[in-house]
Amino acid sequence: MKKILLLTIWLTTIVYSSIWTYEHPEKIEKIKDIFKKNKQPTINILRKENKTIAIANSFTVNFSNILEINKKMKTAFLVHPKTIKEFNPSNLTIYTQSGYVWNNSKVTKINLPSYFTLQRNGGVKTIISLDQNYFALMSGNKNDCYFASIISLKNGKEIFRTKCLPEKGKNNDFNGIGSSNIHLNDSIFFSLGTPEKHISKNSPLAQNNDSMFGKILEIKKEDLRNVINNKTNTLKITPFSKGHRVPQGLTHLNNKIFSTEHGPKGGDELNLIVKGKNYGWPTVSYGTNYLKNNGGDGKAIPVNHEIKNFEEPLFSFIPSVGISALNNCPTALKNYYKKNCLLGLSLYGNNLRKGNSLIVFLLDDNLNRVIAVEKILLNGLVLRHFVTDEKNILYEDNKGQIYISTDKNGIYKIKFSDFR
């Protein structure tokens, strides 16, 4: 009798817990958020490199794992001093999306406010720096208001915050708020996409001039210095371009700005970013709204960018490749191609078009046309960020090798060789 009673209590507890969990997903997410934020990443320098090669059309790509990061950690920004040409992991600074920094082979927690959240794929997305002062672009949630903000890492002070997202919590996806920034002349640029998995109430923010979402944004360095020197408490930020969905990669070449952007189901883009231009999201796209099992309605999106004078992408991937970071090509590729050259990374992709790749873009002399695209598959690696200097300029060591972060596998060294 006692065993039957205990079994009944146990089954009742499981049923009640299951019902409560189903009816309160946001509360479960908040509990998970607390555990994730307090889980310190483990980063280990590997003593023995596991070397692998990939064969490109005209050269060989050698890549090997040099640092191991625990599997659920994603990087936000990686910095190696450009003046130190001999790569040493001890000189590498790794910021994680979960709010930690690895420096001098030690992990410490970043000074972030209590509303910092990892819910809905949130976290620290990029690190902006000026004059040895560092700021984190991050996601926030306070009283069920989801937003993006910029925080000083020196004192935890908030210097910028967006308005609340109009969509309910479960339909937000902070993978969309951008993961890169660049310095160009007297300005710093960063991307702030529309946090969404499928077309939602957040999508129209990309066309809304009163919203910072769906934009490439500009910070004047003078304005940021005024914040640093306590001349003002809030940072002035202005839209540079609009109509962006999920822009993740950002770089400049010959004083022109380029961005890589996730489409919906298809339609990843390489864009030449011009001040004041409109890139069309969500009115036009070469992608399709996700199918019903992924939250969408499966309907095609108009592709006619001439409507309302929208800017065409320089290149669009159909199907998608999960495009992520973007930077200038390393010296070895520049010397080989002798053309304007950009290098991109990709995440998962899909069954029709694999991601997990290095992507070489060759552009014409005027930088307004893509001549060729080569996708080099790297053994199933989910490629996230390049190792750069503090201004997001690609780091190359004295052997011409570059370094990238991967989800689940850590940091890889890459060398281009055997040019044919």
C-alpha positions in Angstrom: 0.0 0.0 0.0 2.8 2.4 0.9 4.6 1.6 -2.4 1.4 2.4 -4.3 1.0 5.7 -2.5 4.6 6.7 -3.2 4.2 5.8 -6.9 1.0 7.8 -7.1 2.7 10.8 -5.5 5.6 10.5 -7.9 3.4 10.2 -11.0 1.3 13.1 -9.8 4.4 15.2 -9.3 5.7 14.4 -12.8 2.3 15.2 -14.4 1.9 18.5 -12.5 5.5 19.5 -13.3 5.0 18.8 -17.0 1.8 20.9 -17.1 3.4 23.7 -15.2 6.4 23.7 -17.4 4.2 23.8 -20.6 2.0 26.6 -19.2 5.0 28.7 -17.9 7.8 28.5 -20.6 9.0 32.0 -19.8 9.6 31.2 -16.1 11.5 28.1 -17.1 13.6 30.2 -19.5 14.4 32.6 -16.7 15.5 29.8 -14.4 17.7 28.5 -17.2 19.0 32.0 -17.8 20.3 32.2 -14.2 22.2 29.0 -14.5 23.7 29.8 -17.9 24.9 33.2 -16.8 26.7 31.7 -13.8 28.3 28.8 -15.8 31.9 29.8 -16.3 33.4 28.8 -19.6 36.3 26.5 -19.8 39.0 27.3 -22.4 42.0 25.0 -22.8 45.1 25.4 -24.9 45.7 22.2 -26.8 49.2 20.8 -26.6 48.8 18.8 -29.8 47.2 20.2 -32.9 44.7 18.1 -34.9 45.6 19.1 -38.4 43.2 18.8 -41.3 43.1 20.0 -44.9 40.5 21.2 -47.3 41.0 21.5 -51.1 39.9 24.7 -52.7 39.8 25.3 -56.4 43.3 26.8 -56.6 44.9 26.2 -53.2 44.9 24.1 -50.0 43.4 25.2 -46.7 45.2 23.8 -43.7 43.3 24.1 -40.4 43.9 22.9 -36.9 42.3 23.2 -33.5 44.4 25.2 -31.0 42.0 26.1 -28.2 39.1 24.1 -26.9 36.0 25.9 -25.5 33.2 24.0 -23.7 30.6 23.1 -26.3 27.7 25.4 -25.4 29.8 28.6 -25.3 29.7 31.0 -28.3 32.2 33.8 -28.9 31.2 37.5 -29.1 34.6 39.1 -30.0 38.2 37.9 -30.2 41.2 40.2 -30.1 44.9 39.6 -30.6 47.3 42.6 -30.6 48.2 43.4 -34.2 51.7 44.5 -33.2 52.6 41.0 -31.8 53.1 39.0 -35.0 54.0 35.7 -33.3 50.6 34.3 -32.3 50.4 33.2 -28.6 47.2 32.1 -27.0 48.2 34.0 -23.9 47.9 37.2 -25.8 44.4 36.4 -27.0 41.3 38.0 -25.5 38.1 36.1 -25.9 34.7 37.6 -25.0 31.9 35.1 -24.8 28.2 35.7 -25.4 27.5 34.4 -21.9 29.2 37.4 -20.4 32.7 36.3 -19.6 36.2 37.3 -20.8 39.3 35.0 -21.2 42.5 37.0 -20.9 46.0 36.0 -19.8 44.6 32.4 -19.7 42.2 33.4 -17.0 38.4 33.6 -17.1 36.5 36.5 -15.4 32.9 37.6 -15.4 32.1 40.9 -17.3 30.5 43.7 -15.3 27.0 43.6 -16.7 23.6 44.8 -15.3 21.1 42.4 -13.7 18.8 42.7 -16.8 21.4 41.1 -19.0 19.8 38.0 -20.5 20.7 34.9 -22.4 17.1 34.2 -23.1 16.0 33.9 -26.8 19.6 33.4 -28.0 20.6 36.6 -26.2 24.0 37.6 -24.8 26.9 39.9 -25.5 27.1 40.3 -29.2 30.1 42.4 -29.9 32.7 44.6 -28.0 33.1 48.2 -29.1 36.4 49.9 -28.1 37.8 53.4 -28.1 41.0 54.7 -26.4 41.3 51.6 -24.3 37.7 51.8 -23.1 35.4 48.9 -23.8 31.7 48.6 -24.3 29.4 45.6 -24.8 26.4 45.4 -27.2 24.0 43.0 -25.4 20.5 41.9 -25.0 18.3 42.8 -22.0 15.0 41.7 -20.5 13.3 43.7 -17.7 9.7 43.2 -16.7 9.1 41.3 -20.0 10.5 44.2 -22.0 13.1 42.8 -24.4 15.6 45.3 -25.7 19.3 45.9 -26.8 21.7 48.1 -24.9 25.4 49.2 -24.8 27.2 48.9 -21.4 30.5 50.2 -20.3 32.7 47.3 -19.1 34.6 49.7 -16.8 31.7 50.5 -14.5 28.7 48.6 -15.8 27.0 51.9 -16.8 24.4 51.8 -19.6 25.0 54.4 -22.3 22.4 53.3 -24.9 19.1 51.4 -24.8 16.6 50.7 -27.5 12.8 50.7 -27.1 11.1 47.5 -26.1 10.5 45.0 -28.9 6.8 44.8 -29.9 6.8 41.0 -30.3 6.0 38.7 -27.3 9.0 37.0 -25.7 8.9 33.6 -27.3 9.0 35.0 -30.8 12.1 37.1 -30.3 15.5 35.8 -31.4 18.5 37.9 -30.3 20.7 36.2 -32.9 19.5 39.1 -34.9 21.0 42.0 -33.1 24.3 41.9 -34.8 27.8 40.6 -33.9 30.3 43.0 -35.4 31.6 46.6 -35.4 34.1 48.6 -37.4 36.1 51.8 -37.2 36.1 54.0 -40.3 37.5 57.5 -40.2 35.9 59.4 -37.3 33.1 56.9 -36.7 32.3 53.5 -35.4 29.6 51.4 -37.1 27.7 48.4 -35.7 24.7 46.4 -36.8 21.4 46.0 -35.0 19.1 43.6 -36.9 15.5 42.7 -36.2 15.5 39.9 -33.5 13.3 37.3 -35.2 13.3 33.7 -36.5 10.4 34.4 -39.0 8.4 37.4 -40.1 6.9 38.9 -37.0 5.9 42.1 -35.3 9.6 42.9 -35.1 10.1 42.8 -38.8 8.6 46.2 -39.7 11.0 47.9 -37.3 13.6 47.6 -40.1 11.5 50.2 -42.0 10.6 52.3 -39.0 12.7 55.5 -38.7 11.8 55.7 -35.0 13.4 52.3 -34.2 17.1 51.4 -34.0 16.4 47.8 -35.0 17.0 46.7 -38.6 19.7 49.3 -39.1 23.4 49.8 -39.6 24.2 52.4 -36.9 26.8 55.1 -36.6 28.6 56.4 -33.5 30.7 59.5 -33.8 34.0 58.9 -31.9 33.7 62.4 -30.5 30.3 61.6 -29.0 31.7 58.4 -27.4 34.6 60.3 -26.0 32.1 62.7 -24.4 30.5 59.7 -22.6 33.9 58.3 -21.6 34.9 61.7 -20.2 31.6 62.1 -18.3 30.5 65.1 -20.4 27.2 63.4 -21.1 25.5 60.3 -19.8 23.9 58.9 -23.0 25.4 58.1 -26.3 24.1 59.7 -29.5 23.6 57.0 -32.2 22.2 57.6 -35.7 21.0 55.2 -38.4 23.3 54.9 -41.3 21.2 52.6 -43.4 18.0 50.6 -42.9 16.0 47.7 -44.1 18.2 45.0 -42.6 17.1 41.7 -41.2 20.0 40.0 -39.4 23.3 41.6 -40.4 26.2 39.8 -38.6 29.4 40.5 -40.6 30.7 44.0 -41.0 34.0 45.2 -42.6 35.4 48.0 -44.8 37.5 47.9 -47.9 38.9 51.0 -49.6 36.7 53.2 -47.4 33.5 51.3 -48.4 31.4 49.4 -45.9 30.3 45.8 -46.5 27.9 43.7 -44.5 26.8 40.0 -44.5 23.2 39.4 -43.6 21.0 36.4 -42.8 17.9 36.1 -45.0 14.9 34.0 -43.9 14.6 30.6 -45.6 17.1 31.6 -48.3 18.4 35.0 -49.2 21.6 35.4 -47.2 23.2 38.6 -48.6 26.5 40.4 -49.1 25.7 44.1 -49.2 27.6 47.3 -50.0 26.4 49.7 -47.3 25.7 53.2 -48.5 24.6 56.0 -46.2 20.8 56.7 -46.3 20.0 53.6 -48.4 17.2 51.2 -47.8 17.9 47.4 -48.2 14.3 46.4 -48.3 13.5 44.1 -45.3 10.8 42.9 -44.8 9.2 44.2 -48.0 11.6 42.4 -50.3 14.0 39.5 -50.0 15.4 36.6 -52.1 14.4 34.4 -49.2 11.0 32.8 -48.3 9.2 33.0 -45.0 9.8 29.9 -43.0 7.3 27.0 -43.3 4.7 26.5 -40.6 6.7 24.0 -38.6 9.3 26.7 -38.1 6.8 29.4 -37.2 6.2 31.0 -40.6 3.6 30.7 -43.3 5.7 29.4 -46.1 4.9 32.3 -48.5 7.4 33.7 -50.9 8.6 37.3 -50.3 8.7 39.7 -53.3 12.1 40.0 -54.9 11.6 43.2 -56.9 14.0 45.6 -55.2 13.1 48.4 -57.6 9.9 48.9 -55.5 10.5 52.1 -53.5 14.1 52.1 -54.8 15.5 49.4 -52.5 19.1 48.5 -52.8 19.9 45.1 -54.4 22.4 42.8 -52.6 25.7 42.4 -54.3 25.2 38.7 -53.9 22.5 36.5 -52.4 22.8 32.8 -51.4 19.8 30.7 -52.4 19.5 28.5 -50.4 21.1 30.1 -47.3 24.5 29.2 -46.0 24.1 30.7 -42.5 26.4 33.6 -43.3 28.2 35.0 -40.2 31.4 37.1 -40.0 33.0 39.1 -42.8 36.5 40.6 -43.2 39.2 41.5 -45.7 41.0 38.5 -47.2 44.4 37.7 -45.7 47.6 38.6 -47.6 48.0 35.2 -49.2 44.6 35.4 -51.0 45.1 39.0 -52.0 48.5 38.2 -53.5 47.1 35.2 -55.4 43.9 36.8 -56.8 45.3 40.4 -57.2 41.7 41.5 -56.9 39.5 43.1 -54.3 38.8 40.2 -51.9 36.5 39.7 -48.9 36.4 36.6 -46.7 33.3 35.4 -45.0 32.4 32.6 -42.6 29.2 30.5 -42.4 27.3 28.6 -39.7 25.1 25.6 -40.4 23.5 26.1 -43.8 21.0 23.4 -44.7 20.5 20.1 -46.6 20.4 21.9 -50.0 23.4 24.1 -49.4 25.9 23.3 -46.7 27.3 26.0 -44.4 30.4 25.3 -42.3 32.5 27.1 -44.9 35.0 29.8 -45.7 33.5 32.0 -48.4 35.7 34.0 -50.8 34.1 37.0 -52.5 36.0 38.6 -55.4 34.9 42.1 -56.4 35.5 44.3 -59.4 37.7 47.4 -59.3 34.8 49.7 -58.4 33.6 47.4 -55.5 30.0 47.3 -56.8 29.9 43.9 -58.5 30.8 40.4 -57.3 32.9 38.6 -59.9 33.2 35.3 -58.2 32.3 33.4 -55.1 34.0 30.3 -53.7 32.7 28.3 -50.8 35.3 26.0 -49.1 33.7 23.4 -46.8 35.7 23.0 -43.5 34.7 19.5 -42.2 31.4 20.5 -40.6 32.8 23.3 -38.4 30.3 26.0 -37.4 32.3 29.2 -38.1 31.5 32.2 -35.9 34.1 35.0 -35.7 37.6 36.0 -37.0 40.3 36.8 -34.5 41.0 40.5 -35.2 42.5 43.6 -33.6 40.3 45.9 -31.4 39.0 47.6 -34.5 37.9 44.4 -36.2 40.8 44.3 -38.7 41.8 40.7 -39.5 44.8 39.5 -37.5 47.5 37.7 -39.4 50.6 36.2 -37.7 54.1 36.2 -39.1 53.4 33.1 -41.1 50.3 34.5 -42.8 48.0 32.4 -40.7 44.6 33.6 -39.5 42.4 32.4 -36.6 38.7 31.8 -36.3 36.2 30.7 -33.6 33.8 27.9 -34.1 30.8 26.9 -32.1 31.4 23.6 -30.1 35.0 23.2 -31.2 36.9 26.3 -30.1 39.6 28.3 -31.9 41.2 27.2 -35.2 44.3 28.2 -37.0 44.0 28.5 -40.8 46.8 28.7 -43.4 46.4 29.0 -47.2 49.1 27.1 -49.1 50.0 25.1 -52.3 48.6 27.7 -54.7 48.4 26.2 -58.1 
